[in-house]
């Protein structure tokens, strides 16, 4: 078998395919951590044990949610090759460098992939730090914003559907932050609306075990309102940008909201 080439580099040889749901290759969702939850439609990719991206299975290929920090493209390439399918979409929960840092490199590997981000955070991706009418006067753009040369092909709005994923507007950590709800299994890819590193927490309240996400939050009261909205979705699994996914997360989400109130 001839190895596929991405961006001039040979991809690792994919495992022999097996037929699975929707006639597609199954995403096994296994992790290296003992006791990690099973994710039937997705595979977690992680850097440093706490910065996450996710490959979500769709009939036409893989949707990548967040590209993680700069330098993550080889790990993403290896994970996609192991699943034997191309990345056809790149979704960004927001524009911070630990979520969009490898966008240019990943898009160079899959130049036909559709890049999607909210209109508001597309401005941050261009390093445009200006405010918009109606935004809270005490809000302030924070966090790493390295920008990207790659232009988004689609600007996301609340309620949009992208394959099996529903776009959920969840501003607060950044002004245009979004989450993605998989309508098949109710897995919620929440970006930085919640973190689980050191315990489930919102980014509206300081978590001394993982303070970085809170320190980069644009507006805490807006972040708390978004955390409540995501809790109301009653997700079966919480898949954050930082920390391990959590099954049956509702009680932990309630406690996190109460701490932020």
N, C-alpha and C positions, 0 to 999 in steps of 0.2 A: 504494500500500500504506500502510495506517495503521500508524504506529510504535507498538510496545508501550510501555506506561508502567509503570515500576517505582517504587514509593514516591513517586508524584506527579511523577516526572521522566521525560521521554521517553528511551528507550534509543536508542543509535545504531542506524541502519538495518543490519539483518543482510545479509550477502552472500547472493546467490542460492544456494539449497540445491542440493547434488548428492547423489545416492544413494550410500551407501557400505556399509560392513560392517553387518550385522544390520539392513539397511533403514533405517539412521539416517544422519544427517549425519556425514561423516567429520571427525574432529579431526585437523588436518594436522600439529600438533606442530612447526611451524617456529618458529625463533627469529630474532632480529635478529643473533645472533652467527654469524660465519662458522665453519663446522665444527662447529656444535652438533649433538648427536645427534638423530635422528628419533625421535619418540615417537608411535607410530601410534594410540594410544588417549587421548592427553592433550595438553594445551597448558600450557606454563609461563607464569605471569604473574609479573612481577618488579617490585620497587620498589628503587630505588637500585642496581640491578645485582646485588644479593646477598641480598635477602629475597624468598623465593618462595612462591607458592601454585600449585596445579595444578587445572585443569579436566579431569576424567576422563569420557570418553564411556561412557554406558550406554544400553541400549535405550529407557529411559523418560526420558532427559534427561541432565543433567550433574551429576556429583558434584564439589563443590569441596573440595579438601584444603587446609586452613588459609586464614585470611582476611587474613593478613599484619598489618602495623602499622595503627594508626588512620589513617583517610584513604584507605584502599585501595579502598573500595567503588566509586568511579567507574571505576577501572581494571578491576576484576572485572566490572562491568556492561558495559563496552565489549567485553571479551573474550567474554563469554557472548553478547552480541548479535551479534557477528561470526560466531559459530558457529551462530546461529539457533535455540538451544534454551534452555529454562529450567534453572535450578539447582534440583534436586529434593532434594539432600542436601548438608549442610555437615558435613564431618568435621574434627575437630581432633586433631592429633597430641599436643598438650599445651596448657596454659593460659597460657603466656607471652604477653606483649603483642605480640611480633612475629609471633605465629601466630594469636592470637585477638583482636587489637586492633580489627578491623573487624567482629567478629561481629554486634553489634547493628545496624550500618548495613546489612550484607549481608542479614541476616534481615528487616529492614524492607522491602527490595526484593523478597525472595522469602519472604513470611511462611509459606507452606505447606511450605517446605523442612524436612526432618528434620535436626535438629541432634544430632550424636553426639560423645561424648567418653568417656574412661574414667571409671569411678565415682570413682577416686582424684583425678584432675585436675578433675573436676566440683566438688570441694570448693575447689580453688584458683580455679576460675572464679567461685566465690562469695566469694573472698578469705578462706576459712577456712584458716588456716595451721597448724592443729593436727596433731599426729602420729597415727599409727595403731599398734596393737600389732604387734610384730615388725619394725618398721622399724629400720634401723641407727642406733645411738645417736649416731654421729658425722655423720649426715646433717643437712643444713640447707637449708631452702627459700631459694632465691636467684632473682634475676632479676626482671624487670618483671611484675607481676601486677595489671593494671588492673581485672580482673573484667569482668563483663557482666551486663546485665539479662536477656538471653535465657536461658531455661531449656532444658537439653538434653532432647530427646524420647526419647533412647535412650542408655543407659550401656553402653559397650563392654566386652567381655571377650575374652581371648585365644582365638583360633580362630573368632570370629564371622565370618560372611560378610555383606558389604553389597554387593549386586550382584556385580561381578566381583572385589571386593577382599576379601582375608582380613586380619583384624586380628591383628597380631603384638605381643604385650606386649613392651615394650622399656624398662623403667624404668631410671632412672639420671640422665638429664638433669633430669627431674622424676620424682616417685614414681609417677605414672600414665601416663608417656609410652607411646605406641603408634606403630607403623609400619603401613603398609598395602602388601600384596603383591598386584599385579594378576596374577591367575591365568592371564590370556590371554597375556601377553608377559613375565611375571616382572620387570616394573618394580617396584622397591621404593621407595616414598615413605617416607623414613626420618626425616622431621622433623629433630630435632637429635641423633639417635644418631650420625650422621656429618655432617660438613660438607665441602664441596669448595672453598670460597673460599680460595685460597692453597695448594691441594693437599688430597687426601683425608685426613681426620683424624677420630678419635673425639673425643668431648667428655670423655674421661677423661685427656687429656694436653694440656698447653698448646701452642697453635699460635700462635707470635708474629705470624704474618700475619693471624690472625683469632682473637684471644683471647676475644672476647665470649661465645661459646657455652660455653666451658670455665668462664669466670667465673660463669656462671649455672647450673652443673650442681649438682644436689642431692647426688649421691653418686657419686664417680668410679669406685670399684671395681665398683659395680652397673652403671654406664654401660659399663664395659669388658666385663662379662659379657654385656650386651645386644648390644654390638657384635659379639661372637663369635657369638651366636645368629643375628644377621642375616646375618653372613658365611656361616654354615652353610646358609642358604637358597639360596646360589649365584645371586644375582639377575643378570639380564641387563643391567639398567640401574639405577643408583643415582640417585635423584631427591631431593636434600636440601632442607632449608629454607633453606640458605645456600650459594650457589655454583651452578655449572652442573651439570646432569645428566651422569653419566659412564657410557658404555657399557663392557661387559666390565670391571666394577670390581674383580673378585676379587683380582688381585695388589696393587692399591692399598689395598684393605681389609686385606689381610694385613699390609702394611707399617705401616698405621695402628695395627692392633692390637698389633703388635710394639713400636711406640714407646710405647704406653700401658701395656704390661705392667711 
